[in-house]
Amino acid sequence: MEKRGEGTLAIIMLALIQGFLSTGAVEVRPSMNPAVVGASVTLSLSPSTALHSGSWTVGGSLILTWTGAQQAVFPSHTGRATVDIQTGALTLTSVTVADSGLYVVQSVKPQLQAGASLSVYVLISNVTLKANPTDLMEFKSSAVVTCSVSSGSSLSFLWLNSSSEVTGSDRVQITDGNSTLTIVNVTRYDQGPFRCLVINPLSNSTSAPVNFTINYGPDNMALTVNGQNTTSFFVGSNLTLLCSAQSGPEARLQWAFRGETLNTTGPLLELLSVSEKQSGSYSCLASNHRTNVNRNITTNIMVAKSPLSGSEQRRVHVGLLSLLLLVGVLSSLSGKL
């Protein structure tokens, strides 16, 4: 039987070299292609042709032969392969991935040879991601995520960050047949969510998302006074100092005046009815307990008296009122004249 298989393989190879696998207009057509594992597939001749005898092979190995009403199935396909002795159609039951290949039918009466390729796939199920650890330090840690499936064959992997495809770069490595994603020296923009899309010709499935916690900062600090660029104010003004810093986790903010720590934390420092004594440097100190980084930003505020003192302002007001009264009297006299 082994010698017969080798002879058939030689015949098939010769046919491929000559550039044909069919005689005349007869073609082999699978009932489904690609096929899912476990399905039944029938390879029929089109147009239907009565074959009195012949053989079927896959990848050069014999599946079965028949003459008239008699057929012989080779051990590799016992119980899974049958032939319609009238039409020569081959039926395979409970197909497996190993059943993928080039199927060729040959007949002497009538003279015929035709073939077709069949692909069998396992449906994809249960796509999962494994990432360890997920709590990372910016510029110091690397993220490694592995994608796996419970079942599936001929798999293609695609990585997504939110809805954008992740591609390789100096920092991004996609290895192990694209099933492993490595991001070297993560940044705050590598938080995710990351997903893995797995595809084969019959199915596709996407994993649940994985997010990373990236610890960074504090940096990019900013400090404003009353939302303005100016830092000079008059006595009696109300001031609101606002401090911000980019940080993950959120930075702790502490205020200081002239280098001395104040009893105020948080982004706001409010100063009501300021006096000249409150002129000086105001600092916002930002600290991150995860990165152990401390930064600060300082602004110098000048508080000065108004150009006119209170008594001077009162005298000006009285003078203006007297002048207005005088103008009113003169206008009245002018009208009478």
C-alpha positions in Angstrom: 0.0 0.0 0.0 2.9 2.3 0.7 4.3 1.8 -2.8 0.9 2.6 -4.3 0.8 5.8 -2.3 4.3 6.8 -3.6 3.2 6.1 -7.1 0.2 8.3 -6.8 2.2 11.1 -5.3 4.5 10.9 -8.4 1.5 11.2 -10.7 0.2 14.2 -8.8 3.5 16.0 -8.8 3.8 15.4 -12.6 0.3 16.9 -13.1 1.3 20.0 -11.0 4.4 20.5 -13.1 2.4 20.3 -16.3 0.1 23.0 -14.9 -3.2 21.3 -14.6 -5.3 19.3 -12.2 -8.5 18.8 -14.2 -9.5 17.2 -17.5 -11.8 19.2 -19.7 -14.3 21.4 -17.9 -14.7 19.1 -14.8 -14.0 20.7 -11.4 -14.0 19.5 -7.8 -16.2 21.7 -5.6 -16.2 21.3 -1.8 -19.6 21.7 -0.1 -18.0 24.2 2.2 -14.5 25.8 2.2 -13.1 26.7 4.6 -14.7 24.1 6.9 -15.0 24.1 10.6 -13.6 21.2 12.6 -16.2 18.5 13.2 -18.2 19.3 10.0 -19.0 16.9 7.1 -17.7 18.0 3.7 -18.6 16.6 0.3 -16.3 17.1 -2.6 -18.4 16.8 -5.8 -17.6 16.9 -9.5 -19.1 19.8 -11.5 -20.7 19.1 -13.9 -21.8 15.7 -12.4 -19.9 12.9 -14.1 -20.6 9.2 -13.9 -17.4 7.4 -12.8 -17.2 3.6 -12.9 -13.9 3.5 -11.0 -11.3 5.8 -9.6 -9.5 7.0 -6.5 -9.3 9.9 -4.1 -6.0 11.2 -2.6 -5.1 14.1 -0.3 -1.6 15.4 -0.3 -0.6 12.4 -2.4 -1.8 9.8 0.1 -4.7 7.5 -0.9 -8.0 7.9 0.9 -10.0 5.3 -1.0 -10.4 3.5 -4.3 -13.5 2.1 -6.0 -14.5 -0.1 -8.9 -18.2 -0.5 -9.6 -20.0 -1.1 -6.4 -16.9 -2.0 -4.5 -14.8 0.5 -2.6 -11.8 0.2 -0.3 -11.1 2.9 2.3 -7.5 3.2 3.6 -6.9 3.0 7.3 -6.2 6.8 7.7 -9.9 7.4 6.8 -11.7 4.3 7.9 -15.1 5.2 9.1 -14.8 8.8 7.9 -14.7 8.6 4.1 -17.2 7.3 1.6 -17.6 7.7 -2.2 -20.8 7.9 -4.3 -20.1 5.2 -6.8 -22.4 6.9 -9.3 -20.9 10.4 -9.3 -17.5 9.8 -7.6 -18.3 12.5 -4.9 -16.2 12.1 -1.8 -17.8 12.7 1.7 -15.6 13.3 4.8 -17.2 13.3 8.2 -15.9 14.8 11.4 -13.1 16.7 9.6 -10.1 17.8 11.5 -7.4 20.4 10.8 -5.2 17.6 9.5 -7.8 17.1 6.7 -6.7 20.3 5.1 -4.9 19.8 1.8 -5.2 19.2 -1.9 -7.8 16.6 -2.8 -7.5 14.9 -6.2 -9.8 12.5 -7.9 -8.6 10.2 -10.7 -10.5 8.0 -13.0 -9.6 5.7 -15.9 -13.1 5.2 -17.3 -13.7 7.9 -18.3 -10.2 9.5 -18.3 -10.3 12.2 -15.7 -8.2 14.0 -13.1 -9.4 17.0 -11.1 -8.5 18.5 -7.7 -9.3 21.2 -5.2 -7.8 22.5 -2.0 -9.8 22.2 1.3 -9.0 24.2 4.5 -10.3 23.2 7.9 -10.1 25.5 10.9 -10.9 25.4 14.6 -13.2 28.2 15.7 -11.6 30.8 18.0 -12.8 30.9 21.6 -12.0 32.6 24.9 -9.3 35.1 24.0 -7.5 36.2 27.2 -4.7 38.6 28.2 -2.1 38.1 30.9 -0.2 41.1 32.1 2.1 41.1 35.1 2.7 43.5 36.7 0.2 46.3 35.8 1.5 48.9 38.2 4.5 50.5 36.4 6.9 53.4 36.8 7.3 55.9 33.9 10.6 55.5 32.0 11.8 52.7 34.3 9.3 49.8 33.8 8.4 47.6 30.8 4.9 46.3 30.1 4.5 42.7 28.9 1.1 41.4 27.7 0.5 37.9 26.4 -2.6 36.9 24.3 -3.9 33.3 24.3 -6.9 31.4 23.2 -8.7 28.3 24.5 -9.2 27.0 21.0 -8.5 28.1 17.4 -6.2 27.3 14.5 -4.2 29.4 11.9 -4.3 32.4 14.2 -3.5 36.0 13.4 -3.0 38.5 16.3 -3.8 42.2 16.2 -3.1 44.5 19.1 -5.3 47.6 19.9 -4.8 50.6 22.2 -8.4 51.9 22.6 -9.4 51.8 18.9 -6.0 52.3 17.4 -3.8 49.5 16.1 -0.5 49.0 17.9 2.5 48.6 15.7 6.2 47.9 16.3 8.6 50.7 17.1 11.8 51.4 19.1 9.8 51.0 22.3 7.1 48.5 21.1 8.0 44.9 20.4 5.5 42.4 19.1 6.9 38.8 19.3 6.0 35.1 19.6 3.9 35.1 16.4 2.5 38.5 17.4 0.9 37.0 20.5 3.1 39.0 23.0 3.3 42.8 23.3 6.2 44.4 25.1 6.4 48.2 25.7 9.8 49.2 27.0 10.3 52.2 29.3 6.5 53.0 29.5 5.2 56.5 29.5 2.1 58.0 31.0 0.5 57.6 27.6 0.8 53.8 27.7 -2.1 53.3 30.1 -4.4 51.6 27.6 -6.9 50.0 27.4 -5.1 47.3 25.4 -7.0 44.5 23.7 -6.0 41.6 21.5 -8.0 40.7 18.4 -7.5 37.1 17.2 -8.6 36.2 13.6 -8.7 33.1 11.4 -10.6 32.6 8.1 -13.7 31.3 10.0 -13.9 33.5 13.1 -12.6 36.3 15.2 -12.7 37.3 18.9 -11.4 40.1 21.1 -10.1 39.9 24.6 -11.3 42.0 27.6 -9.2 45.1 28.0 -6.1 45.5 30.2 -5.2 48.9 31.7 -1.8 49.9 33.2 -1.3 52.2 36.1 1.6 54.4 35.2 3.2 56.3 38.1 4.8 59.6 37.0 5.6 63.2 38.0 5.0 65.6 39.5 6.0 67.8 36.6 4.8 70.6 34.3 3.8 72.7 37.3 1.9 76.0 37.0 1.0 78.8 39.5 -1.4 81.7 38.9 -2.7 84.5 41.1 -6.3 85.6 40.5 -6.0 83.9 37.1 -3.7 86.7 35.9 0.0 87.1 34.9 0.5 90.1 37.1 1.8 89.7 40.7 1.5 93.3 42.0 -1.6 94.2 44.0 -2.9 97.0 46.3 -3.4 96.7 50.0 -6.8 95.3 50.8 -7.0 93.0 47.7 -8.3 89.5 47.9 -5.9 87.0 46.3 -6.4 83.4 45.1 -3.3 81.4 44.3 -3.9 78.3 42.1 -1.3 75.6 41.8 -1.3 72.6 39.4 1.0 69.7 38.6 0.8 66.7 36.3 1.2 63.6 38.4 0.1 60.0 38.7 -1.1 59.4 41.3 -2.3 62.9 42.2 0.4 64.9 43.8 0.2 66.3 47.4 0.4 70.1 47.3 1.8 72.1 50.2 2.1 75.9 50.4 5.0 77.9 51.8 5.6 81.7 52.3 9.1 83.0 52.3 10.4 79.5 52.7 8.2 78.7 55.7 5.6 76.0 55.4 2.0 77.1 55.8 -0.8 75.2 57.2 -2.5 75.0 53.8 -2.5 72.0 51.5 -4.3 71.5 48.2 -4.3 73.5 44.9 -5.8 76.8 46.4 -4.3 79.3 48.7 -6.6 82.3 49.5 -5.4 85.5 51.0 -8.1 88.0 52.1 -7.5 91.8 52.4 -3.8 91.5 52.0 -1.3 93.9 53.7 2.2 95.0 52.7 3.5 92.5 55.2 2.2 89.7 52.9 4.6 90.7 50.1 7.1 88.0 49.3 7.7 84.6 47.7 4.9 82.1 47.7 5.8 78.5 46.8 3.8 75.5 45.9 5.5 72.2 46.8 4.3 69.0 44.9 5.2 65.5 46.0 4.4 62.0 44.7 4.7 59.2 47.2 5.0 56.5 44.5 7.7 58.1 42.4 9.4 59.8 45.4 9.8 62.9 43.3 9.4 66.4 44.8 9.1 69.7 42.8 8.1 73.2 43.5 7.2 76.5 41.8 7.5 80.0 43.2 6.0 83.4 42.5 6.8 86.7 44.1 3.9 88.9 45.1 4.2 92.6 45.7 1.5 94.3 47.9 1.6 98.1 47.9 -0.6 101.0 49.1 -2.9 102.6 46.7 -1.5 105.9 45.2 -3.9 107.9 47.4 -4.3 107.3 51.1 -7.7 107.1 52.7 -7.7 110.7 53.9 -6.4 111.9 50.6 -9.2 110.0 48.8 -11.8 111.7 51.1 -10.4 115.1 50.4 -10.5 114.5 46.7 -14.1 113.3 47.0 -15.1 116.5 49.0 -13.3 118.7 46.4 -15.1 117.1 43.5 -18.5 117.4 45.2 -17.9 121.2 45.9 -16.8 121.7 42.3 -20.0 120.0 41.0 -22.1 122.1 43.3 -20.4 125.3 42.0 -20.9 124.2 38.4 -24.6 123.6 39.1 -25.0 127.1 40.7 -23.3 128.8 37.8 -25.4 127.0 35.3 -28.6 128.1 37.1 -27.5 131.8 37.2 -26.6 131.6 33.5 -30.1 130.4 32.7 -31.7 133.3 34.6 -29.6 135.9 32.8 
